[in-house]
Amino acid sequence: MIKIIDNQLYNSSGRLIKTLNCPKNITKNDLIAYRQADSQFRCLECEKIIHDTDRMTEVEIVELFERDPGACASIHPLNPIFDIQKA
């Protein structure tokens, strides 16, 4: 399970893997399908690829941010992979 505390993602061993911060405050409506087979969308504001974590495993999410720390992702709060906590 990936913990989210104050917009920071931690892997199952408690190591920080990503700080979530979108300066454009993008919503799902601001994304267009890019390659749905790869669970990716494109942001209409900055043109970056947005990875849809609803279609990814926990391992894939952790590997994505280890491989590309600047990657963007869409995270749904009801996805059971995530444990959202308040600090």
N, C-alpha and C positions, 0 to 999 in steps of 0.2 A: 504494500500500500504506500502511496506517495502522500506525505503530509503537506498541507499548505497552511502556513502561518504567516499572516501579514504579507501576502503576495510573494512569499518565498516557498519554493518547492524543495522538499527534503526526501531523499530516497529512504528505503526501509531501514537502513542502518543509521539514519539521522544526519547524513552528509548533505549540505546545501548543493542542489544541482542547478537551480535557476531562480532568479528574481524576476517576477512578472511585472513588466512596466511598459505600457503602451502610451507614448506621449500624445498620440492622436485620439485616444479613448474610443477605439474602434469597437463596434458591435458586430454580431453575426450578420446583420443586414448590410454591412459595409464590405462583405466578402463575396467574391465570385468564384465559381467552381474553376479549378485549374486542372487538376488531374484527380478526379474523384477516386479512381482505382487506387491511387497512392495516398488517399486521405489528405489531400492538400487543397488549399484554396489560395486565392491571391487577394491581397488587400487593395481596395480601390484608392486608398489615400497614398500609401508608400510603395505599392507594387511588390512588397515582399511576399514570399510564400508563407502561408499560415497552415500549420499542421493541425489537423482535427484529431484531438486526443480521444474522442469518442470511438474512433476506429483503430486505436492503437492499444497495444498491451503495455503493462507497466514497464517491462524490459525495453520495449521499443522507445518509450518516452524517455527513460533514463539514458539510453544509448544516443538518442537524438541530441540531447543537451550536452552530453559528454563530447560528442563528435562536433557539434556546432553550438557553442554557448550563446551565440547571438540569434539562434533560431526563434521564430515566433510560433505560438501555439494557441489554439482555441480550447478552453477548458470549461466544461459544463459542470456546475457545482453538484449535480445529482449523479455524476459518474462514480460508481462504487470503487474505482481505482484510487480516488482521492479522498483523503480525510481532512476536511477543512476545519481548522481550529482557530480560536481567537487567542491572541497573545495576552 
